[in-house]
Amino acid sequence: MLSRRFAFLDHPGPLAFAHRGGALEGAENSLAAFERAVALGYDYLETDAHATADGVLLAFHDHTLDRVTDRRGRISELPYREVRQARIAGVHEIPLLEDLLGTWPQVRFNIDVKEAAAIAPLAEAVRRTDAYDRVCLTSFSDERLVMARAAMGREVCSALGPRGVAALRAAAATSGYGRLL
């Protein structure tokens, strides 16, 4: 049984997250979306981590710029000098993840690590902002989660990866709690 408690989860009652800064209310993963969510009282924000070809860490969901910006291309293949020209919904700059961590030192961030190339810049951003207790790492890749945890240099909160979720579901199904899942 796990006995480690993480400051990230130290909150009375349910945790309300503004997904991508409150994507349904405006330009997802934009500084404006995160500002609005914080102004509404959200203490937990969800975002995603991608790195440009030259290692600049962005708060951005998609692998490409195509869906939500006025530019095209795969983020991991483009230098930051090109990506920084992209505008979310034609208006908003793509924020640096470190800027989000630094702008709201009271806010906690659930960060989905989208590619392995984002791990080292993420670890550096967390270190520079001393946000260890304010982040929870997530990923749809067990391997990325393992690498991200190791890169942090100390324990941080993290979610289960796909294998952990599958094991939890299997254990619940065999224990009679499966219908709760």
Contact map, one row per residue, 1 for C-alpha under 8 A:
1110000000000000000000000000000000000000000000000000000000000000000000000000000000000000000000000000000000000000000000000000000000000000000000000000000000000000000000000000000000000
1111000000000000000000000000000000000000000000000000000000000000000000000000000000000000000000000000000000000000000000000000000000000000000000000000000000000000000000000000000000000
1111100000000000000000000000000000000000000000000000000000000000000000000000000000000000000000000000000000000000000000000000000000000000000000000000000000000000000000000000000000000
0111110000000000000000000000000000000000000000000000000000000000000000000000000000000000000000000000000000000000000000000000000000000000000000000000000000000000000000000000000000000
0011111011000000000000000000000000000000000000000000000000000000000000000000000000000000000000000000000000000000000000000000000000000000000000000000000000000000000000000000000000000
0001111111000000000000000000000000000000000000000000000000000000000000000000000000000000000000000000000000000000000000000000000000001000000000000000000000011000000000000000000000000
0000111111000000000000000000000000000000000000000000000000000000000000000000000000000000000000000000000000000000000000000000000000001100000000000000000000000000000000000000000000000
0000011111100000000000000000000000000000000000000000000000000000000000000000000000000000000000000000000000010000000000000000000000001111000000000000000000001000000000000000000000000
0000111111100000000000000000000000000000000000000000000000000000000000000000000000000000000000000000000000000000000000000000000000000000000000000000000000000000000000000000000000000
0000111111110000000000000000000000000000000000000000000000000000000000000000000000000000000000000000000000000000000000000000000000000000000000000000000000000000000000000000000000000
0000000111111110000000000000000000000000000000000000000000000000000000000000000000000000000000000000000000000000000000000000000000000000000000000000000000000000000000000000000000000
0000000001111100000000000000000000000000000000000000000000000000000000000000000000000000000000000000000000000000000000000000000000000000000000000000000000000000000000000000000000000
0000000000111110000000000000000000000000000000000000000000000000000000000000000000000000000000000000000000000000000000000000000000000000000000000000000000000000000000000000000000000
0000000000111111000000000000000000000000000000000000000000000000000000000000000000000000000000000000000000000000000000000000000000000000000000000000000000000000000000000000000000000
0000000000101111100000000000000000000000000100000000000000000000000000000000000000000000000000000000000000000000000000000000000000000000000000000000000000000000000000000000000000000
0000000000000111110000000000000000000000011100000000000000000000000000000000000000000000000000000000000000000000000000000000000000000000000000000000000000000000000000000000000000000
0000000000000011111000000000000000000000011111000000000000000000000000000000000000000000000000000000000000000000000000000000000000000000000000000000000000000000000000000000000000000
0000000000000001111111100000000001001000010111000000000000000000000000000000000000000000000000000000000000000000000000000000000000000000000000000000000000000000000000000000000000000
0000000000000000111111100000000000000000000011100000000000000000000000000000000000000000000000000000000000000000000000000000000000000000000000000000000000000000000000000000000000000
0000000000000000011111100001100011000000000011110000000000001000000000000000000000000000000000000000000000000000000000000000000000000000000000000000000000000000000000000000000000000
0000000000000000011111100001110011111000000011100000000000000000000000000000000000000000000000000000000000000000000000000000000000000000000000000000000000000000000000000000000000000
0000000000000000011111111101000011001000000000000000000000000000000000000000000000000000000000000000000000000000000000000000000000000000000000000000000000000000000000000000000000000
0000000000000000011111111111100010000000000000000000000000000000000000000000000000000000000000000000000000000000000000000000000000000000000000000000000000000000000000000000000000000
0000000000000000000001111101000000000000000000000000000000000000000000000000000000000000000000000000000000000000000000000000000000000000000000000000000000000000000000000000000000000
0000000000000000000001111110000010000000000000000000000000000000000000000000000000000000000000000000000000000000000000000000000000000000000000000000000000000000000000000000000000000
0000000000000000000001111111000010000000000000000000000000000000000000000000000000000000000000000000000000000000000000000000000000000000000000000000000000000000000000000000000000000
0000000000000000000000101111110110000000000000000000000000000000000000000000000000000001100100000000000000000000000000000000000000000000000000000000000000000000000000000000000000000
0000000000000000000111110111110010000000000000000000000000000000000000000000000000000001000000000000000000000000000000000000000000000000000000000000000000000000000000000000000000000
0000000000000000000110100011111011000000000000100000000000111000000000000000000000000000000001100000000000000000000000000000000000000000000000000000000000000000000000000000000000000
0000000000000000000010000011111111000000000000000000000000000000000000000000000000000001000111100000000000000000000000000000000000000000000000000000000000000000000000000000000000000
0000000000000000000000000000111111100000000000000000000000000000000000000000000000000000000111100001000000000000000000000000000000000000000000000000000000000000000000000000000000000
0000000000000000000000000010011111110000000000000000000000000000000000000000000000000000000100000000000000000000000000000000000000000000000000000000000000000000000000000000000000000
0000000000000000000111101111111111111000000000000000000000000000000000000000000000000000000000000000000000000000000000000000000000000000000000000000000000000000000000000000000000000
0000000000000000010111000000111111111100000010000000000000000000000000000000000000000000000000000000000000000000000000000000000000000000000000000000000000000000000000000000000000000
0000000000000000000010000000001111111110000000000000000000000000000000000000000000000000000000000000000000000000000000000000000000000000000000000000000000000000000000000000000000000
0000000000000000000010000000000111111111000000000000000000000000000000000000000000000000000000000000000000000000000000000000000000000000000000000000000000000000000000000000000000000
0000000000000000010011000000000011111111110010000000000000000000000000000000000000000000000000000000000000000000000000000000000000000000000000000000000000000000000000000000000000000
0000000000000000000000000000000001111111111000000000000000000000000000000000000000000000000000000000000000000000000000000000000000000000000000000000000000000000000000000000000000000
0000000000000000000000000000000000111111110000000000000000000000000000000000000000000000000000000000000000000000000000000000000000000000000000000000000000000000000000000000000000000
0000000000000000000000000000000000011111110000000000000000000000000000000000000000000000000000000000000000000000000000000000000000000000000000000000000000000000000000000000000000000
0000000000000000000000000000000000001111111000000000000000000000000000000000000000000000000000000000000000000000000000000000000000000000000000000000000000000000000000000000000000000
0000000000000001110000000000000000001111111110000000000000000000000000000000000000000000000000000000000000100000000000000000000000000000000000000000000000000000000000000000000000000
0000000000000001100000000000000000000100111110000000000000000000000000000000000000000000000000000000000001110000000000000000000000000000000000000000000000000000000000000000000000000
0000000000000011110000000000000000000000011111000000000000000000000000000000000000000000000000000000000000111100000000000000000000000000000000000000000000000000000000000000000000000
0000000000000000111110000000000001001000011111100000000000000000000000000000000000000000000000000000000000111100000000000000000000000000000000000000000000000000000000000000000000000
0000000000000000111110000000000000000000000111110000000000000000000000000000000000000000000000000000000000001111000000000000000000000000000000000000000000000000000000000000000000000
0000000000000000001110000000100000000000000011111000000000111000000000000000000000000000000000000000000000001111000000000000000000000000000000000000000000000000000000000000000000000
0000000000000000000100000000000000000000000001111100000001111000000000000000000000000000000000000000000000000011110000000000000000000000000000000000000000000000000000000000000000000
0000000000000000000000000000000000000000000000111110000011111000000000000000000000000000000000001000000000000011111001000100000000000000000000000000000000000000000000000000000000000
0000000000000000000000000000000000000000000000011111000011111010000000000011000000000000000000000000000000000000111011000000000000000000000000000000000000000000000000000000000000000
0000000000000000000000000000000000000000000000001111111111000000000000000011000000000000000000000000000000000000001011001000000000000000000000000000000000000000000000000000000000000
0000000000000000000000000000000000000000000000000111111111000000000000000011111100100000000000000000000000000000000000000000000000000000000000000000000000000000000000000000000000000
0000000000000000000000000000000000000000000000000011111100000000000000000011111100000000000000000000000000000000000000000000000000000000000000000000000000000000000000000000000000000
0000000000000000000000000000000000000000000000000011111100000000000000000000011100000000000000000000000000000000000000000000000000000000000000000000000000000000000000000000000000000
0000000000000000000000000000000000000000000000000011111110000000000000000000000000000000000000000000000000000000000011001000000000000000000000000000000000000000000000000000000000000
0000000000000000000000000000000000000000000000000011111111000000000000000000000100000000000000010000000000000000000000001000000000000000000000000000000000000000000000000000000000000
0000000000000000000000000000000000000000000000001111001111100000000000000000000000000000000000011100000000000000000001001100000000000000000000000000000000000000000000000000000000000
0000000000000000000000000000000000000000000000011111000111110000000000000000000000000000000001111000000000000000000000000000000000000000000000000000000000000000000000000000000000000
0000000000000000000000000000100000000000000000111100000011111000000000000000000000000000000001111000000000000000000000000000000000000000000000000000000000000000000000000000000000000
0000000000000000000000000000100000000000000000111100000001111100000000000000000000000000000001100000000000000000000000000000000000000000000000000000000000000000000000000000000000000
0000000000000000000100000000100000000000000000111100000000111110000000000000000000000000000000000000000000000000010000000000000000000000000000000000000000000000000000000000000000000
0000000000000000000000000000000000000000000000000000000000011111101000000000000000000000000000000000000000000000000000000000000000000000000000000000000000000000000000000000000000000
0000000000000000000000000000000000000000000000000100000000001111100000000111000000000000000000000000000000000000010000000000000000000000000000000000000000000000000000000000000000000
0000000000000000000000000000000000000000000000000000000000000111111000011110000000000000000000000000000000000000000000000000000000000000000000000000000000000000000000000000000000000
0000000000000000000000000000000000000000000000000000000000000111111111111110000000000100000000000000000000000000000000000000000000000000000000000000000000000000000000000000000000000
0000000000000000000000000000000000000000000000000000000000000001111111111000000000000000000000000000000000000000000000000000000000000000000000000000000000000000000000000000000000000
0000000000000000000000000000000000000000000000000000000000000101111110000000000000000000000000000000000000000000000000000000000000000000000000000000000000000000000000000000000000000
0000000000000000000000000000000000000000000000000000000000000000111111000000000000000001100000000000000000000000000000000000000000000000000000000000000000000000000000000000000000000
0000000000000000000000000000000000000000000000000000000000000000111111110000000000000111110000000000000000000000000000000000000000000000000000000000000000000000000000000000000000000
0000000000000000000000000000000000000000000000000000000000000000110111110000000000000111110000000000000000000000000000000000000000000000000000000000000000000000000000000000000000000
0000000000000000000000000000000000000000000000000000000000000000110011111000000000000110000000000000000000000000000000000000000000000000000000000000000000000000000000000000000000000
0000000000000000000000000000000000000000000000000000000000000001110011111100000000000000000000000000000000000000000000000000000000000000000000000000000000000000000000000000000000000
0000000000000000000000000000000000000000000000000000000000000001110000111110110000000000000000000000000000000000000000000000000000000000000000000000000000000000000000000000000000000
0000000000000000000000000000000000000000000000000000000000000011100000011111110000000000000000000000000000000000000000000000000000000000000000000000000000000000000000000000000000000
0000000000000000000000000000000000000000000000000111100000000011100000001111111000100000000000000000000000000000000000000000000000000000000000000000000000000000000000000000000000000
0000000000000000000000000000000000000000000000000111100000000010000000000111111000000000000000000000000000000000000010000000000000000000000000000000000000000000000000000000000000000
0000000000000000000000000000000000000000000000000001100000000000000000001111111000000000000000000000000000000000000000000000000000000000000000000000000000000000000000000000000000000
0000000000000000000000000000000000000000000000000001110000000000000000001111111101100000000000000000000000000000000000000000000000000000000000000000000000000000000000000000000000000
0000000000000000000000000000000000000000000000000001110000000000000000000011111111100000000000000000000000000000000000000000000000000000000000000000000000000000000000000000000000000
0000000000000000000000000000000000000000000000000001110100000000000000000000011111110000000000000000000000000000000000000000000000000000000000000000000000000000000000000000000000000
0000000000000000000000000000000000000000000000000000000000000000000000000000001111111000000000000000000000000000000000000000000000000000000000000000000000000000000000000000000000000
0000000000000000000000000000000000000000000000000000000000000000000000000000011111111100000000000000000000000000000000000000000000000000000000000000000000000000000000000000000000000
0000000000000000000000000000000000000000000000000001000000000000000000000010011111111100000000000000000000000000000000000000000000000000000000000000000000000000000000000000000000000
0000000000000000000000000000000000000000000000000000000000000000000000000000000111111110000011000000000000000000000000000000000000000000000000000000000000000000000000000000000000000
0000000000000000000000000000000000000000000000000000000000000000000000000000000011111110000010000000000000000000000000000000000000000000000000000000000000000000000000000000000000000
0000000000000000000000000000000000000000000000000000000000000000100011100000000001111111010011000000000000000000000000000000000000000000000000000000000000000000000000000000000000000
0000000000000000000000000000000000000000000000000000000000000000000011100000000000011111111111000000000000000000000000000000000000000000000000000000000000000000000000000000000000000
0000000000000000000000000011010000000000000000000000000000000000000111000000000000000111111111000000000000000000000000000000000000000000000000000000000000000000000000000000000000000
0000000000000000000000000010000000000000000000000000000000000000000111000000000000000011111100000000000000000000000000000000000000000000000000000000000000000000000000000000000000000
0000000000000000000000000000000000000000000000000000000000000000000011000000000000000111111100000000000000000000000000000000000000000000000000000000000000000000000000000000000000000
0000000000000000000000000000000000000000000000000000000000000000000000000000000000000011111110000000000000000000000000000000000000000000000000000000000000000000000000000000000000000
0000000000000000000000000010011100000000000000000000000000000000000000000000000000000011111111000000000000000000000000000000000000000000000000000000000000000000000000000000000000000
0000000000000000000000000000011000000000000000000000000000000000000000000000000000011111001111100000000000000000000000000000000000000000000000000000000000000000000000000000000000000
0000000000000000000000000000111000000000000000000000000001110000000000000000000000010111000111110000000000000000000000000000000000000000000000000000000000000000000000000000000000000
0000000000000000000000000000111000000000000000000000000001110000000000000000000000000000000011111011000000000000000000000000000000000000000000000000000000000000000000000000000000000
0000000000000000000000000000000000000000000000000000000111100000000000000000000000000000000001111111000000000000000000000000000000000000000000000000000000000000000000000000000000000
0000000000000000000000000000000000000000000000001000000011100000000000000000000000000000000000111111100000000000000000000100100000000000000000000000000000000000000000000000000000000
0000000000000000000000000000000000000000000000000000000010000000000000000000000000000000000000011111110000000000000000000000110010000000000000000000000000000000000000000000000000000
0000000000000000000000000000000000000000000000000000000000000000000000000000000000000000000000111111111000000000000000000000000000000000000000000000000000000000000000000000000000000
0000000000000000000000000000001000000000000000000000000000000000000000000000000000000000000000111111111100000000000000000000000000000000000000000000000000000000000000000000000000000
0000000000000000000000000000000000000000000000000000000000000000000000000000000000000000000000001111111110101000000000000000110010100000000000000000000000000000000000000000000000000
0000000000000000000000000000000000000000000000000000000000000000000000000000000000000000000000000111111110000000000000000000000010000000000000000000000000000000000000000000000000000
0000000000000000000000000000000000000000000000000000000000000000000000000000000000000000000000000011111110000000000000000000000000000000000000000000000000000000000000000000000000000
0000000000000000000000000000000000000000000000000000000000000000000000000000000000000000000000000001111111100000000000000000000000000000000000000000000000000000000000000000000000000
0000000000000000000000000000000000000000000000000000000000000000000000000000000000000000000000000000111111110000000000000000000000100000000000000000000000000000000000000000000000000
0000000000000000000000000000000000000000001000000000000000000000000000000000000000000000000000000000000111110000000000000000000000000000000000000000000000000000000000000000000000000
0000000000000000000000000000000000000000011110000000000000000000000000000000000000000000000000000000100111111000000000000000000000000100000000000000000000000000000000000000000000000
0000000100000000000000000000000000000000001110000000000000000000000000000000000000000000000000000000000011111100000000000000000000000110000000000000000000000000000000000000000000000
0000000000000000000000000000000000000000000111100000000000000000000000000000000000000000000000000000100000111110000000000000000000000111000000000000000000000000000000000000000000000
0000000000000000000000000000000000000000000111100000000000000000000000000000000000000000000000000000000000011111000000000000000000000011110000000000000000000000000000000000000000000
0000000000000000000000000000000000000000000001111000000000000000000000000000000000000000000000000000000000001111100000000000000000000011110000000000000000000000000000000000000000000
0000000000000000000000000000000000000000000001111000000000000000000000000000000000000000000000000000000000000111110000000000000000000000111000000000000000000000000000000000000000000
0000000000000000000000000000000000000000000000011100000000000000000000000000000000000000000000000000000000000011111101100000000000000000111000011001000000000000000000000000000000000
0000000000000000000000000000000000000000000000011100000000001010000000000000000000000000000000000000000000000001111101000000000000000000001100000000000000000000000000000000000000000
0000000000000000000000000000000000000000000000001110000000000000000000000000000000000000000000000000000000000000111111100000000000000000000000010000000000000000000000000000000000000
0000000000000000000000000000000000000000000000000000000000000000000000000000000000000000000000000000000000000000111111100000000000000000000000010010000000000000000000000000000000000
0000000000000000000000000000000000000000000000000110001000000000000000000001000000000000000000000000000000000000001111111000000000000000000000000000000000000000000000000000000000000
0000000000000000000000000000000000000000000000001110001010000000000000000000000000000000000000000000000000000000111111111100000000000000000000000000000000000000000000000000000000000
0000000000000000000000000000000000000000000000000000000000000000000000000000000000000000000000000000000000000000101111111110000000000000000000010011001000000000000000000000000000000
0000000000000000000000000000000000000000000000000000000000000000000000000000000000000000000000000000000000000000000011111111000000000000000000000001001000000000000000000000000000000
0000000000000000000000000000000000000000000000000010001110000000000000000000000000000000000000000000000000000000000011111111100000000000000000000000000000000000000000000000000000000
0000000000000000000000000000000000000000000000001000000010000000000000000000000000000000000000001000000000000000000001111111110000000000000000000000000000000000000000000000000000000
0000000000000000000000000000000000000000000000000000000000000000000000000000000000000000000000000000000000000000000000111111111000000000000000000001001100000000000000000000000000000
0000000000000000000000000000000000000000000000000000000000000000000000000000000000000000000000000000000000000000000000011111111100000000000000000000000000000000000000000000000000000
0000000000000000000000000000000000000000000000000000000000000000000000000000000000000000000000001100100000000000000000001111111110000000000000000000000000000000000000000000000000000
0000000000000000000000000000000000000000000000000000000000000000000000000000000000000000000000000100100000000000000000000111111111110000000000000000000100000000000000000000000000000
0000000000000000000000000000000000000000000000000000000000000000000000000000000000000000000000000000000000000000000000000011111111110000000000000000000100000000000000000000000000000
0000000000000000000000000000000000000000000000000000000000000000000000000000000000000000000000000000000000000000000000000001111111100000000000000000000000000000000000000000000000000
0000000000000000000000000000000000000000000000000000000000000000000000000000000000000000000000000100110000000000000000000000111111100000000000000000000000000000000000000000000000000
0000000000000000000000000000000000000000000000000000000000000000000000000000000000000000000000000000000000000000000000000000011111111000000000000000000000000000000000000000000000000
0000000000000000000000000000000000000000000000000000000000000000000000000000000000000000000000000000100010000000000000000000011111111110000000000000000000000000000000000000000000000
0000000000000000000000000000000000000000000000000000000000000000000000000000000000000000000000000000000000000000000000000000011001111110000000000000000000110000000000000000000000000
0000011100000000000000000000000000000000000000000000000000000000000000000000000000000000000000000000000000000000000000000000000001111110000000000000000000011000000000000000000000000
0000001100000000000000000000000000000000000000000000000000000000000000000000000000000000000000000000000000111000000000000000000000111111000000000000000000000000000000000000000000000
0000000100000000000000000000000000000000000000000000000000000000000000000000000000000000000000000000000000011110000000000000000000111111100000000000000000011000000000000000000000000
0000000100000000000000000000000000000000000000000000000000000000000000000000000000000000000000000000000000001110000000000000000000000111110000000000000000011110000000000000000000000
0000000000000000000000000000000000000000000000000000000000000000000000000000000000000000000000000000000000000111100000000000000000000011111000001001100000011110000000000000000000000
0000000000000000000000000000000000000000000000000000000000000000000000000000000000000000000000000000000000000111100000000000000000000001111100001000000000000111100000000000000000000
0000000000000000000000000000000000000000000000000000000000000000000000000000000000000000000000000000000000000001110000000000000000000000111111011000000000000010100000000000000000000
0000000000000000000000000000000000000000000000000000000000000000000000000000000000000000000000000000000000000000010000000000000000000000011111000000000000000000110000000000000000000
0000000000000000000000000000000000000000000000000000000000000000000000000000000000000000000000000000000000000000000000000000000000000000001111111000000000000000110000000000000000000
0000000000000000000000000000000000000000000000000000000000000000000000000000000000000000000000000000000000000000000000000000000000000000001111111100000000000000111000000000000000000
0000000000000000000000000000000000000000000000000000000000000000000000000000000000000000000000000000000000000000000000000000000000000000000011111110000000000000000000000000000000000
0000000000000000000000000000000000000000000000000000000000000000000000000000000000000000000000000000000000000000101100100000000000000000001011111111000000000000000000000000000000000
0000000000000000000000000000000000000000000000000000000000000000000000000000000000000000000000000000000000000000100000000000000000000000111011111111100000000100100000000000000000000
0000000000000000000000000000000000000000000000000000000000000000000000000000000000000000000000000000000000000000000000000000000000000000000001111111110000000000000000000000000000000
0000000000000000000000000000000000000000000000000000000000000000000000000000000000000000000000000000000000000000000100100000000000000000000000111111111000000000000000000000000000000
0000000000000000000000000000000000000000000000000000000000000000000000000000000000000000000000000000000000000000100000110010000000000000100000011111111100000000000000000000000000000
0000000000000000000000000000000000000000000000000000000000000000000000000000000000000000000000000000000000000000000000000000000000000000100000001111111111110100000000000000000000000
0000000000000000000000000000000000000000000000000000000000000000000000000000000000000000000000000000000000000000000000000000000000000000000000000111111111000000000000000000000000000
0000000000000000000000000000000000000000000000000000000000000000000000000000000000000000000000000000000000000000000000110010000000000000000000000011111110000000000000000000000000000
0000000000000000000000000000000000000000000000000000000000000000000000000000000000000000000000000000000000000000000000000010011000000000000000000001111111110000000000000000000000000
0000000000000000000000000000000000000000000000000000000000000000000000000000000000000000000000000000000000000000000000000000000000000000000000000000111111100000000000000000000000000
0000000000000000000000000000000000000000000000000000000000000000000000000000000000000000000000000000000000000000000000000000000000000000000000000000110111110000000000000000000000000
0000000000000000000000000000000000000000000000000000000000000000000000000000000000000000000000000000000000000000000000000000000000010000000000000000100111111000000000000000000000000
0000010000000000000000000000000000000000000000000000000000000000000000000000000000000000000000000000000000000000000000000000000000011011100000000000100101111100000000000000000000000
0000010100000000000000000000000000000000000000000000000000000000000000000000000000000000000000000000000000000000000000000000000000001011100000000000000000111110000000000000000000000
0000000000000000000000000000000000000000000000000000000000000000000000000000000000000000000000000000000000000000000000000000000000000001110000001000100000011111000000000000000000000
0000000000000000000000000000000000000000000000000000000000000000000000000000000000000000000000000000000000000000000000000000000000000001111000000000000000001111100000000000000000000
0000000000000000000000000000000000000000000000000000000000000000000000000000000000000000000000000000000000000000000000000000000000000000010000000000000000000111111110000000000000000
0000000000000000000000000000000000000000000000000000000000000000000000000000000000000000000000000000000000000000000000000000000000000000011111001000000000000011111110000000000000000
0000000000000000000000000000000000000000000000000000000000000000000000000000000000000000000000000000000000000000000000000000000000000000000111000000000000000001111111000000000000000
0000000000000000000000000000000000000000000000000000000000000000000000000000000000000000000000000000000000000000000000000000000000000000000001000000000000000001111111100000000000000
0000000000000000000000000000000000000000000000000000000000000000000000000000000000000000000000000000000000000000000000000000000000000000000000000000000000000001111111110000000000000
0000000000000000000000000000000000000000000000000000000000000000000000000000000000000000000000000000000000000000000000000000000000000000000000000000000000000001111111111000000000000
0000000000000000000000000000000000000000000000000000000000000000000000000000000000000000000000000000000000000000000000000000000000000000000000000000000000000000011111111100000000000
0000000000000000000000000000000000000000000000000000000000000000000000000000000000000000000000000000000000000000000000000000000000000000000000000000000000000000001111111110000000000
0000000000000000000000000000000000000000000000000000000000000000000000000000000000000000000000000000000000000000000000000000000000000000000000000000000000000000000111111111000000000
0000000000000000000000000000000000000000000000000000000000000000000000000000000000000000000000000000000000000000000000000000000000000000000000000000000000000000000011111111100001001
0000000000000000000000000000000000000000000000000000000000000000000000000000000000000000000000000000000000000000000000000000000000000000000000000000000000000000000001111111110001000
0000000000000000000000000000000000000000000000000000000000000000000000000000000000000000000000000000000000000000000000000000000000000000000000000000000000000000000000111111111001000
0000000000000000000000000000000000000000000000000000000000000000000000000000000000000000000000000000000000000000000000000000000000000000000000000000000000000000000000011111111111001
0000000000000000000000000000000000000000000000000000000000000000000000000000000000000000000000000000000000000000000000000000000000000000000000000000000000000000000000001111111111100
0000000000000000000000000000000000000000000000000000000000000000000000000000000000000000000000000000000000000000000000000000000000000000000000000000000000000000000000000111111111000
0000000000000000000000000000000000000000000000000000000000000000000000000000000000000000000000000000000000000000000000000000000000000000000000000000000000000000000000000011111111000
0000000000000000000000000000000000000000000000000000000000000000000000000000000000000000000000000000000000000000000000000000000000000000000000000000000000000000000000000001111111100
0000000000000000000000000000000000000000000000000000000000000000000000000000000000000000000000000000000000000000000000000000000000000000000000000000000000000000000000000001111111111
0000000000000000000000000000000000000000000000000000000000000000000000000000000000000000000000000000000000000000000000000000000000000000000000000000000000000000000000001111111111111
0000000000000000000000000000000000000000000000000000000000000000000000000000000000000000000000000000000000000000000000000000000000000000000000000000000000000000000000000000100111111
0000000000000000000000000000000000000000000000000000000000000000000000000000000000000000000000000000000000000000000000000000000000000000000000000000000000000000000000000000000011111
0000000000000000000000000000000000000000000000000000000000000000000000000000000000000000000000000000000000000000000000000000000000000000000000000000000000000000000000001001000011111
